[in-house]
Amino acid sequence: MKRVFISGGAAGIGRATAEQFIKAGFDVGIGDVNELALRETAKTLGKACHPYVLDVCDPAAWARALQGFTGKDGRLDVLINNAGILYAGRAEAISFEQHSRLVDINIKGVIAGCQAALPYLKNVRHSRVINLCSASAVYGQPSIASYSASKFFVRGWTEALNIEWARYDIHVLSVWPIFVKTAMVDNAPEMKAVDKMGVSLTPADVAKVLLRLVRQRQPAMHTPIGLQSSLFKRFANLMPDAITRRVVAHLADVDV
């Protein structure tokens, strides 16, 4: 049976992804720092869902979780780096400690997950790493500056490992949703762009794309999810930076 491990798997996109992959016949490992939500999700999704308490910033916790999940044969077909946090507001209004915590989870957590998973992914032909990126990696976003910057890291990390790990037959990919109906978005009223653009994606929408990318033989390295994300990425690639800057500022309700 194929195996997928999902960080941040207790809620939101992670939980929807776990459900989608279980329906597709995968054995699913979910890691999350929220032990109560983790156990509840595993109970709901059934025997094919295996919960592991996981602080993604801790390489030792990654090692324990993946060793426990893969067992004696050491097989891992897919790693999905989904865990992430967001602080919204002007950059100076967010404490240094909050910015640092975001960097630890959104950046260091991805690095730790990839490094821990590599020995297992190498055991499987056409294995996958899928990193949750964001449309905020197209152009730096006011009100979520450190979050946006962390997704630029995810973009660059994905591109680099897509080249480096090709020698192991590991496809390293990323997906780029814009606004998804999750607690992360619901609890960030400072993101004025949400009011102007609306929230058109659900966690299930993202999960379906993730499964599709795993099934494809030659998937794209970066995949925008949703019409808004696709249009924004195309717009930013075509327009001068000065115009993109004005559009981003307008959506964020910031005077420039």
VEXLUMDREN-828795 format. One line per field, with one value per atom (N, C-alpha, C): x, y, z; chain; residue in one letter; atom name. Coordinates in steps of 0.1 Angstrom, whole numbers, plus 2048, in hexadecimal, padded with zeros to 3 digits. Atoms other than C-alpha are relative to their C-alpha. Layout:
% VEXLUMDREN-828795
c1 X ...
c2 Y ...
c3 Z ...
chain A ...
resn A ...
name CA ...
This chain:
% VEXLUMDREN-828795
c1 808 800 809 7F9 80C 7FE 801 814 803 7FE 811 801 7FF 81C 7FD 805 80B 803 7FE 818 7F4 80C 7FD 7F4 80B 7E5 7F4 80B 7CD 7F4 80B 7B8 802 7FF 7B1 804 7FB 7C3 806 7F9 7D7 7F6 80A 7B8 7F8 807 7A6 809 7F7 7C5 801 800 7C7 7F3 80D 7A2 800 7FF 7A8 809 7F6 7C6 7FB 805 7B5 7F6 80A 798 807 7F9 7B2 808 7F9 7C0 80E 7F3 7DF 7FF 7FE 7EC 805 7FE 7ED 806 7FB 803 7FE 802 7FA 808 7F9 810 7FB 805 805 804 7FC 80F 7F3 80C 7EA 7FC 802 7E7 7F1 80E 7C2 7F9 806 7B8 806 7FA 7D0 7F9 807 7C0 7F2 80E 79D 7FF 800 7A6 803 7FC 7B6 7F4 80C 797 7F5 80A 780 803 7FC 794 803 7FF 799 80E 7F4 7B4 80B 7F6 7C6 807 7FA 7CF 808 7F7 7ED 805 7FC 7F2 80D 7F3 814 801 7FE 819 80D 7F4 831 801 7FC 842 809 7F9 84E 80E 7F3 86B 80A 7F7 87A 804 7FC 88E 7FF 802 88D 7F2 80F 867 7FD 802 867 805 7F9 87F 7F7 808 869 7F3 80C 849 801 7FE 856 805 7FC 867 7F4 80B 848 7F6 80A 832 804 7FC 847 804 7FE 84F 80D 7F4 867 804 7FD 865 805 7FB 86D 7FB 806 855 7F9 808 849 7FF 802 839 7FF 803 82F 802 800 838 7F9 807 820 803 7FC 82F 7F5 80C 80E 800 800 815 804 7FC 816 7F7 807 80B 800 801 802 7FD 803 803 7FD 805 7F0 801 7FF 7F6 80D 7F3 811 80C 7F4 833 805 7FB 83D 7F7 80A 81D 801 7FE 827 80D 7F3 841 80A 7F5 863 7FE 802 85A 7F6 80A 83C 806 7FA 84F 80A 7F6 86A 7F9 807 850 7FB 805 841 80C 7F4 864 803 7FD 86A 7F7 80A 84A 800 802 846 80C 7F4 86A 808 7F8 87E 7F8 808 861 800 7FF 863 80D 7F3 888 801 7FF 886 7F8 808 86A 806 7FA 87C 80D 7F4 89D 7FD 803 88C 7FA 807 877 809 7F8 893 804 7FC 8A0 7F5 80B 87D 7FB 805 873 809 7F7 892 7FD 803 884 7F5 80C 867 802 7FF 867 7F5 809 856 7F9 806 851 7FF 803 845 802 801 84A 7F7 809 82E 800 7FF 834 7F4 80A 817 806 7FB 821 7F3 80B 809 801 800 7FF 807 7F9 810 80F 7F2 831 802 7FF 829 806 7FB 82F 7FD 801 835 7F3 80E 814 801 801 80F 7F5 809 7FD 804 7FB 80D 80E 7F2 831 808 7F7 843 7FA 806 82A 803 7FD 82E 80E 7F2 853 804 7FE 852 7FC 804 840 809 7F5 85B 80B 7F7 872 7FC 805 85C 801 7FE 85C 80E 7F2 881 805 7FC 887 7FA 806 86F 807 7F9 880 80E 7F2 8A3 7FF 801 899 7FA 805 886 80B 7F4 8A8 809 7F6 8BD 7FB 805 8A6 7FB 803 89F 808 7F7 8BD 7FA 806 8A8 7F2 80D 889 7F5 80A 877 7FC 806 860 7FD 803 860 7F8 80A 842 7FA 807 82E 7F2 80D 80A 7FE 802 7FE 7F2 80D 7DC 800 801 7D0 7FA 807 7B6 7F8 808 7A8 7F8 809 78B 806 7FB 79F 801 7FF 7A4 80B 7F5 7C4 7FB 806 7B1 7F5 80B 792 805 7FB 7A8 809 7F7 7BA 7F9 808 7A3 808 7F7 7C1 803 7FD 7C4 7F4 80B 7AE 7FE 802 7B4 7F6 80A 79E 7F2 80D 780 7FE 801 787 7FF 7FF 78E 7F7 808 779 808 7FA 781 7F9 807 779 805 7FA 78E 7FC 801 787 80C 7F5 7A0 7FF 802 790 805 7FC 798 80F 7F2 7BD 804 7FD 7BD 7FF 802 7B0 80B 7F5 7CC 80C 7F4 7E6 7FF 801 7D9 802 7FE 7D8 80F 7F2 7FD 808 7F9 807 7FD 804 7F5 807 7FA 805 80E 7F2 825 80A 7F7 834 7F9 808 823 808 7FA 82A 807 7F9 843 7F8 809 82C 7F2 80E 806 7F8 809 7F0 7F3 80D 7CF 7F5 80A 7B0 802 7FF 7A9 807 7FA 7B3 80F 7F2 7D5 807 7FB 7DB 801 800 7D1 80A 7F6 7E6 80E 7F3 805 803 7FE 800 802 800 7F9 80E 7F3 819 80B 7F5 82E 800 801 822 801 800 81F 80D 7F4 83B 7FD 801 842 7F8 807 835 7F1 80F 812 7FC 803 812 800 800 81C 7F4 80C 7FF 7F4 80C 7E6 801 7FF 7F3 7FD 803 7F2 7F1 80F 7CE 7F9 807 7C3 802 7FD 7D3 7FB 806 7C3 80B 7F5 7E5 803 7FD 7EC 80F 7F2 80C 802
c2 7F4 800 80D 7F3 823 808 7F9 83A 80F 7F2 860 805 7F9 875 80E 7F2 897 807 7F8 8B1 80A 7F8 8C7 7F9 808 8AB 7FF 801 8B0 808 7F7 8CB 806 7F8 8E0 7F8 807 8D7 7F3 80C 8BC 7F5 80A 8AA 7FC 803 8AD 7F7 808 89F 7F2 80D 882 7F8 806 87A 7FC 803 87C 7F5 80B 865 7F3 80D 84B 7FB 804 84A 7FA 805 844 7F4 80D 826 801 7FE 835 7FD 800 82E 80E 7F2 851 802 7FB 85F 80E 7F2 880 804 7FB 895 80E 7F3 8B3 802 7FD 8C5 800 800 8C6 7F1 80E 8A4 7FC 803 8A6 7FF 7FF 8B0 7F4 80B 895 7F3 80D 879 800 7FF 885 7FD 802 886 7F2 80E 864 7F6 808 855 801 7FE 865 7F9 805 85A 7F1 80E 836 7FA 808 81B 804 7FC 828 80D 7F4 848 7FE 803 847 80E 7F3 865 800 7FE 872 80E 7F3 88F 805 7FB 8A5 80F 7F2 8C6 800 801 8CC 807 7FA 8E1 7F7 809 8C3 7F4 80C 8AB 7F3 80C 891 7FB 804 891 7FB 805 88E 7F1 80D 870 7F5 809 85F 7FD 801 865 7F7 807 859 7F1 80D 83B 7F7 807 831 7FD 801 836 7F6 808 825 7F1 80E 806 7FA 808 7EB 802 7FF 7F0 80E 7F3 815 807 7FB 81E 80D 7F3 842 805 7FC 84B 80F 7F2 86F 807 7F7 88B 80C 7F4 8A8 80A 7F6 8C6 80B 7F7 8D7 809 7F8 8E5 80E 7F2 90A 809 7F6 929 80D 7F2 94D 80A 7F5 96D 80C 7F5 98A 80D 7F3 9AF 807 7F9 9C9 7F9 807 9BB 804 7FB 9D2 7FD 803 9C9 7F1 80E 9A4 7FF 800 99C 7F7 808 98E 7F2 80E 96F 7F9 806 969 7FE 802 96F 7F4 80B 957 7F2 80D 93C 7FC 803 93F 7FA 805 93B 7F1 80E 91C 7F6 80A 90B 7FF 800 916 7FE 802 914 7F5 80A 8FF 7F3 80C 8E6 7F9 806 8E1 7F9 806 8DB 7F3 80C 8C3 7F4 80A 8B0 7F9 805 8AC 7F8 808 8A1 7F3 80C 888 7F5 809 879 7FA 804 876 7F1 80E 854 7F6 809 845 802 7FD 857 7F9 806 849 7F1 80E 826 7FD 802 82C 807 7FA 833 80B 7F5 854 805 7FB 85F 80F 7F2 882 808 7F6 8A0 80B 7F4 8BA 80A 7F5 8DB 809 7F7 8F1 80E 7F3 912 809 7F6 930 80A 7F5 94A 80C 7F5 962 7FF 801 955 806 7F9 967 80E 7F2 98A 802 7FE 994 807 7FB 99A 808 7F8 9B6 7FA 805 9AD 7F1 80D 98A 7FE 7FF 993 7F4 80B 977 7F3 80C 95D 7FF 800 968 7FD 803 968 7F1 80E 945 7F7 808 939 802 7FE 949 7F6 80A 932 7F2 80D 914 7FE 800 91D 7FD 802 91F 7F2 80D 900 7F5 80A 8EC 800 7FF 8F8 7FA 805 8EF 7F1 80E 8CD 7F8 807 8C5 7FC 803 8C6 7F6 808 8B7 7F1 80E 899 7F9 808 890 7F3 80C 878 7F4 80A 865 7FC 803 864 805 7F9 87B 80D 7F3 896 809 7F6 8B5 80B 7F8 8CA 80A 7F7 8E7 803 7FC 8F2 80E 7F1 917 804 7FA 91D 80E 7F2 940 801 800 943 7F3 80D 922 801 7FF 91F 7F7 807 915 80A 7F8 922 80B 7F6 933 80D 7F4 94A 806 7FB 94D 809 7F9 95A 80B 7F5 975 80B 7F5 993 80B 7F5 9A9 7FE 803 998 806 7F9 9B2 7FA 806 9A0 7F5 80A 984 806 7FA 99C 804 7FB 9A9 7F4 80B 987 7F5 80B 970 7F3 80D 94C 7F5 809 934 7F1 80E 915 7FA 808 8FA 7F7 80A 8E2 7F4 80B 8C7 803 7FC 8DA 7FF 802 8DB 7F1 80E 8B7 7F8 806 8AC 802 7FC 8BE 7F8 807 8AE 7F1 80E 88B 7FF 800 893 801 7FE 89E 7F3 80D 87D 7F6 80A 869 803 7FC 87C 7FB 805 86D 80C 7F5 88F 80D 7F5 8A9 80D 7F2 8CF 802 7FD 8DC 809 7F6 8F9 7FF 800 8F6 80A 7F8 913 7F9 806 909 80A 7F6 91C 80A 7F7 935 80D 7F4 953 7FF 803 944 800 802 93B 80E 7F3 95E 809 7F7 970 7FD 804 95C 804 7FC 962 80F 7F1 987 805 7FB 98C 7FD 803 97A 809 7F8 990 80F 7F2 9B2 805 7FA 9CA 800 801 9C8 80C 7F4 9EC 7FE 802 9E2 7F5 80B 9C1 806 7FA 9D5 808 7F8 9ED 7F7 809 9D0 7F9 807 9BE 80A 7F6 9DE 803 7FD 9E5 7F4 80C 9C1 800 801 9C4 80D 7F3 9E7 808 7F9 9F7 80C 7F5 A1A 801 7FF A1E 80C
c3 800 800 800 801 7F7 80D 7F3 814 7FD 800 818 80E 7F3 836 7FE 801 83B 80D 7F4 854 801 7FE 863 7FC 805 85D 809 7F7 87A 7FC 803 86A 7F2 80D 84B 7F4 80D 82B 804 7FC 83D 802 7FE 849 7F4 80D 828 7F7 808 817 804 7FB 82E 7FC 804 827 7F1 80F 801 7FD 803 801 806 7FA 818 7F6 80A 7FF 7F3 80B 7E4 802 7FD 7F6 806 7F9 807 80F 7F2 829 804 7FD 839 80E 7F4 854 802 7FE 863 80D 7F5 879 804 7FC 88E 80E 7F2 8AE 809 7F8 8B9 802 7FD 8C9 800 7FF 8D1 7F2 80E 8AD 7F8 807 8A0 803 7FC 8B3 7FB 804 8AA 7F1 80E 885 7FC 802 886 803 7FD 897 7F6 80A 87D 7F3 80D 85F 800 7FF 86B 800 7FE 86B 7F6 80A 84C 803 7FC 85E 80D 7F5 875 806 7FA 88D 807 7F9 899 805 7FB 8B0 7FB 808 89C 801 801 8A2 7F4 80C 87F 800 7FF 88B 807 7F9 89D 7F7 808 887 807 7F9 8A2 800 801 8A2 7F2 80E 87C 7FF 801 87F 806 7F8 899 7F8 807 885 7F3 80C 864 801 7FD 872 805 7FB 884 7F5 80A 866 7F5 80B 84C 804 7FC 861 7FB 804 857 7F2 80E 832 7FC 802 834 7F3 80C 818 802 800 813 7F1 80E 7F2 7FE 801 7F9 80E 7F5 812 7FC 802 814 80C 7F6 827 800 7FF 831 80C 7F3 854 7FD 801 856 808 7F9 869 7F9 806 861 80B 7F8 874 7F6 809 863 808 7FB 868 7FB 805 860 807 7FB 864 80D 7F4 880 80C 7F5 894 804 7FD 894 808 7F8 8AF 7F9 806 8A6 803 7FC 8B9 7F7 809 8A3 7F2 80D 883 801 7FF 890 801 7FF 899 7F2 80D 876 7F7 808 866 805 7FC 87C 7FA 805 871 7F1 80F 84D 7F8 808 843 806 7FB 85B 801 7FF 85E 7F2 80D 838 7FE 801 839 808 7F7 856 7FA 806 845 7F4 80C 824 804 7FC 835 806 7F9 84B 7F6 809 82E 7F5 80B 815 800 800 81F 7FD 802 81D 7F1 80E 7FC 7F6 80A 7EB 7FE 802 7F0 7F6 809 7D8 7F3 80D 7B3 7FF 803 7A9 80D 7F3 7CD 7FF 801 7D4 80D 7F5 7EB 7FB 804 7E9 80C 7F7 7FB 7FE 801 803 7FF 802 7F4 801 7FF 7EE 7F4 80A 7D5 805 7FB 7ED 7FD 805 7DF 7F2 80D 7BE 802 7FD 7CD 80F 7F2 7F1 804 7FC 803 80D 7F4 81C 809 7F5 83D 803 7FD 83B 7FB 806 833 803 7FD 845 7FB 806 83A 7F1 80E 816 7FD 802 819 802 7FE 827 7F4 80C 808 7F5 80A 7F2 803 7FD 805 7FB 805 7FE 7F1 80E 7DA 7FB 804 7D7 805 7FB 7EC 7F7 809 7D6 7F3 80D 7B6 801 7FE 7C4 802 7FD 7D1 7F4 80C 7B1 7F7 808 7A0 807 7F8 7BC 801 7FD 7C3 7F4 80C 79F 7FF 801 7A2 808 7F8 7BC 7FB 806 7A6 80A 7F7 7C0 7F9 806 7B1 80C 7F6 7C7 7FA 806 7C1 80A 7F7 7D0 7FA 804 7CF 805 7FD 7CF 801 7FE 7DD 804 7FB 7E5 80D 7F3 800 801 7FE 80E 80D 7F4 827 80B 7F5 845 80C 7F4 869 7FE 802 85E 7F9 807 846 808 7F8 85C 80C 7F4 879 7FD 804 865 7FA 806 861 7FA 806 859 7F1 80E 837 7F8 807 824 7F2 80D 803 800 7FF 810 7FD 802 811 7F2 80E 7EE 7F6 809 7DE 803 7FB 7F3 801 7FE 7FC 7F8 809 7E0 801 7FF 7E9 80E 7F4 803 802 7FE 813 7F6 80A 7FD 7F2 80D 7DE 7FF 800 7E7 801 7FE 7F2 7F2 80D 7D0 7F6 808 7BE 805 7FA 7D5 7FB 804 7CD 7F1 80E 7A8 7FC 802 7A9 803 7FC 7BA 7F5 80A 79F 7F2 80D 781 7FF 802 772 800 801 76A 804 7FC 77F 7FF 800 77D 80D 7F4 796 809 7F9 7A1 7FB 804 7A0 807 7F9 7A7 802 7FE 7B6 800 801 7AD 7F5 80B 792 804 7FB 7A7 801 7FE 7AF 7F2 80E 78A 7F9 806 77E 806 7F9 798 7FC 804 790 7F1 80D 76B 7FE 800 770 804 7FB 785 7F7 80A 76B 7F4 80C 74F 803 7FD 760 806 7F9 76B 80F 7F2 790 806 7FB 795 800 801 789 80A 7F6 79E 80E 7F3 7BC 803 7FE 7B8 802 7FE 7B4 80D 7F3 7D2 80C 7F6 7E7 801 800 7DC 806 7FA 7E5 80F 7F2 807 807 7FA 80C 807 7FB 811 7F6 809 803 7FD 804 7EF 7F7
chain A A A A A A A A A A A A A A A A A A A A A A A A A A A A A A A A A A A A A A A A A A A A A A A A A A A A A A A A A A A A A A A A A A A A A A A A A A A A A A A A A A A A A A A A A A A A A A A A A A A A A A A A A A A A A A A A A A A A A A A A A A A A A A A A A A A A A A A A A A A A A A A A A A A A A A A A A A A A A A A A A A A A A A A A A A A A A A A A A A A A A A A A A A A A A A A A A A A A A A A A A A A A A A A A A A A A A A A A A A A A A A A A A A A A A A A A A A A A A A A A A A A A A A A A A A A A A A A A A A A A A A A A A A A A A A A A A A A A A A A A A A A A A A A A A A A A A A A A A A A A A A A A A A A A A A A A A A A A A A A A A A A A A A A A A A A A A A A A A A A A A A A A A A A A A A A A A A A A A A A A A A A A A A A A A A A A A A A A A A A A A A A A A A A A A A A A A A A A A A A A A A A A A A A A A A A A A A A A A A A A A A A A A A A A A A A A A A A A A A A A A A A A A A A A A A A A A A A A A A A A A A A A A A A A A A A A A A A A A A A A A A A A A A A A A A A A A A A A A A A A A A A A A A A A A A A A A A A A A A A A A A A A A A A A A A A A A A A A A A A A A A A A A A A A A A A A A A A A A A A A A A A A A A A A A A A A A A A A A A A A A A A A A A A A A A A A A A A A A A A A A A A A A A A A A A A A A A A A A A A A A A A A A A A A A A A A A A A A A A A A A A A A A A A A A A A A A A A A A A A A A A A A A A A A A A A A A A A A A A A A A A A A A A A A A A A A A A A A A A A A A A A A A A A A A A A A A A A A A A A A A A A A A A A A A A A A A A A A A A A A A A A A A A A A A A A A A A A A A A A A A A A A A A A A
resn M M M K K K R R R V V V F F F I I I S S S G G G G G G A A A A A A G G G I I I G G G R R R A A A T T T A A A E E E Q Q Q F F F I I I K K K A A A G G G F F F D D D V V V G G G I I I G G G D D D V V V N N N E E E L L L A A A L L L R R R E E E T T T A A A K K K T T T L L L G G G K K K A A A C C C H H H P P P Y Y Y V V V L L L D D D V V V C C C D D D P P P A A A A A A W W W A A A R R R A A A L L L Q Q Q G G G F F F T T T G G G K K K D D D G G G R R R L L L D D D V V V L L L I I I N N N N N N A A A G G G I I I L L L Y Y Y A A A G G G R R R A A A E E E A A A I I I S S S F F F E E E Q Q Q H H H S S S R R R L L L V V V D D D I I I N N N I I I K K K G G G V V V I I I A A A G G G C C C Q Q Q A A A A A A L L L P P P Y Y Y L L L K K K N N N V V V R R R H H H S S S R R R V V V I I I N N N L L L C C C S S S A A A S S S A A A V V V Y Y Y G G G Q Q Q P P P S S S I I I A A A S S S Y Y Y S S S A A A S S S K K K F F F F F F V V V R R R G G G W W W T T T E E E A A A L L L N N N I I I E E E W W W A A A R R R Y Y Y D D D I I I H H H V V V L L L S S S V V V W W W P P P I I I F F F V V V K K K T T T A A A M M M V V V D D D N N N A A A P P P E E E M M M K K K A A A V V V D D D K K K M M M G G G V V V S S S L L L T T T P P P A A A D D D V V V A A A K K K V V V L L L L L L R R R L L L V V V R R R Q Q Q R R R Q Q Q P P P A A A M M M H H H T T T P P P I I I G G G L L L Q Q Q S S S S S S L L L F F F K K K R R R F F F A A A N N N L L L M M M P P P D D D A A A I I I T T T R R R R R R V V V V V V A A A H H H L L L A A A D D D V V V D D D V V V
name N CA C N CA C N CA C N CA C N CA C N CA C N CA C N CA C N CA C N CA C N CA C N CA C N CA C N CA C N CA C N CA C N CA C N CA C N CA C N CA C N CA C N CA C N CA C N CA C N CA C N CA C N CA C N CA C N CA C N CA C N CA C N CA C N CA C N CA C N CA C N CA C N CA C N CA C N CA C N CA C N CA C N CA C N CA C N CA C N CA C N CA C N CA C N CA C N CA C N CA C N CA C N CA C N CA C N CA C N CA C N CA C N CA C N CA C N CA C N CA C N CA C N CA C N CA C N CA C N CA C N CA C N CA C N CA C N CA C N CA C N CA C N CA C N CA C N CA C N CA C N CA C N CA C N CA C N CA C N CA C N CA C N CA C N CA C N CA C N CA C N CA C N CA C N CA C N CA C N CA C N CA C N CA C N CA C N CA C N CA C N CA C N CA C N CA C N CA C N CA C N CA C N CA C N CA C N CA C N CA C N CA C N CA C N CA C N CA C N CA C N CA C N CA C N CA C N CA C N CA C N CA C N CA C N CA C N CA C N CA C N CA C N CA C N CA C N CA C N CA C N CA C N CA C N CA C N CA C N CA C N CA C N CA C N CA C N CA C N CA C N CA C N CA C N CA C N CA C N CA C N CA C N CA C N CA C N CA C N CA C N CA C N CA C N CA C N CA C N CA C N CA C N CA C N CA C N CA C N CA C N CA C N CA C N CA C N CA C N CA C N CA C N CA C N CA C N CA C N CA C N CA C N CA C N CA C N CA C N CA C N CA C N CA C N CA C N CA C N CA C N CA C N CA C N CA C N CA C N CA C N CA C N CA C N CA C N CA C N CA C N CA C N CA C N CA C N CA C N CA C N CA C N CA C N CA C N CA C N CA C N CA C N CA C N CA C N CA C N CA C N CA C N CA C N CA C N CA C N CA C N CA C N CA C N CA C N CA C N CA C N CA C N CA C N CA C N CA C N CA C N CA C N CA C N CA C N CA C N CA C N CA C N CA C N CA C N CA C N CA C N CA C N CA C N CA C N CA C N CA C N CA C N CA C N CA C N CA C N CA C N CA C N CA C N CA C N CA C N CA C N CA C N CA C N CA C N CA C N CA C N CA C N CA C N CA C N CA C N CA C N CA C N CA C N CA C N CA C N CA C N CA C
